[in-house]
Amino acid sequence: MATNLALDPDLLERAFRVSGEPTKKAAVTKALQEFIARRELRRVAELFGQLEWDSAFDYKAERARKA
């Protein structure tokens, strides 16, 4: 999808330096991928301490179980 963006040139230059990406498109794509990954990890981290843990669950037995 073609999109026109007004990007801060200093920010874009920093993105080129730290990412090693050769083009604007590649740098912006990499930045979006990393932004999304970081936000998804944050959602997973928010679940810590909220899920119940069954200490009697035998995960090794579940691996060996035939589906």
C-alpha positions in Angstrom: 0.0 0.0 0.0 1.5 3.3 -1.0 1.6 5.8 1.9 3.1 9.3 2.2 4.6 10.0 5.5 6.3 13.1 6.9 9.1 11.5 8.9 11.5 13.4 11.2 14.8 13.2 9.3 16.9 13.0 12.4 14.8 10.1 13.7 15.0 8.4 10.4 18.8 8.8 10.3 19.0 7.2 13.7 16.8 4.3 12.6 19.2 3.7 9.6 22.2 3.7 12.0 20.8 1.3 14.6 18.9 -1.0 12.3 21.4 -1.3 9.4 18.5 -1.1 7.0 19.4 0.5 3.7 16.1 2.0 2.7 13.3 4.1 4.3 10.8 1.4 3.6 13.0 -1.3 5.2 13.7 0.9 8.2 10.0 1.8 8.8 9.0 -1.9 8.3 11.6 -3.0 10.8 10.4 -0.4 13.3 6.8 -1.4 13.0 7.7 -5.1 13.4 9.6 -4.4 16.5 7.0 -2.1 17.9 4.3 -4.7 17.4 6.5 -7.5 18.9 7.2 -5.3 22.0 3.5 -4.5 22.5 2.5 -8.2 22.2 5.2 -9.2 24.8 3.9 -6.5 27.1 0.4 -8.1 26.9 1.9 -11.5 27.8 3.9 -10.1 30.7 0.7 -8.5 32.1 -0.7 -12.1 32.5 2.0 -13.1 34.9 0.5 -13.5 38.4 -3.0 -13.6 37.0 -3.2 -17.2 35.9 -3.8 -20.1 38.2 -1.0 -22.7 38.3 -1.9 -26.4 38.8 1.2 -27.9 40.6 -0.2 -31.4 40.0 -0.2 -31.0 36.2 2.3 -33.4 34.6 3.4 -31.8 31.4 5.7 -34.7 30.5 2.8 -37.1 30.6 0.8 -34.8 28.4 3.6 -34.8 25.8 3.7 -38.6 25.7 -0.1 -38.8 25.4 -1.4 -39.7 21.9 -3.8 -37.3 20.5 
